[in-house]
Amino acid sequence: MVNKFFYYIIVAGFIIVLILGGIIFYQKNNHDLRVIFLDVGQGDAILIEQGSNQMLIDGGRNGKTLLEKLGKYIPFWDRQIEIMVATHPDQDHIGGLIDTLENYKVNAIIKTEAESESRTFKALDELIREENADNIEAEKGVKIKFPAGAEGEIIYPFSSEAAALGESNAGSVVLKLTFGENNFLFTGDLPSEKELILIRDSLALNSRVIKVAHHGSKYSTSEEFLEAVKPEDAIISVGKNNQYGHPALEVIERILKHGIKIFRTDEMGDIIYECKNQNSKCKIEFN
């Protein structure tokens, strides 16, 4: 009887190993792209996955909240994030990155040289110095290539100017992700005057999806910028009943006037784009 019990245990263990092995093999060879705008309250956090490769753009304000979200989408056996991007040193963008660095191995960290006097920034900066990761300065032309075909490119800031701008939002990293016909534009908290600089630089801003800058603040997402980007969808990452009044009514009206669909994390939760291949349009779902 005892021998039979151990036999069943061994067989069950073998089956579990086979199933896990199959799942891991599928994940590594899966070429689908997922872009997930995480609902982290009043802040930004975007997880991009293709196969077993992940890029995290910002981390919201709270590390516990971010880790819970990452645990929903990254398999428990995958404790590695290939690329982390900090768009600028405001707490509602970098707060959660501290816990991420403590719980995941991060291969490369992309950020500007902009600094902050906040304890959050100093704690994150210390961890980054300790992390055995490639530190890459965020500036125009830096490219991030996923093994299965997706490619990200930083289009702002233009040089090392972010550290000298004084106002942190003005140095926000702007990154464009391309996967065939699907384009996503991530804008951090970029203000309107910097949007105009991007337009004057004649950059290829056109993107199907735009992450609305600064949580829908009235100081971003200008008329001219919307005309240059021509998005179909606008994502607003924002907390319920936040003290800032985000998103501003005038920004909502501006976006709707262009016939752009608005999706908000405070209303929809996590907003997920599933992109099966480069030749088909990504499908949107909510969680």
Summary of the structure (lengths in Angstrom):
residues: 287
radius of gyration: 20.1
end to end distance: 46.9
largest distance: 79.1
contacts: 970
relative contact order: 0.13
helix: 36%
strand: 25%
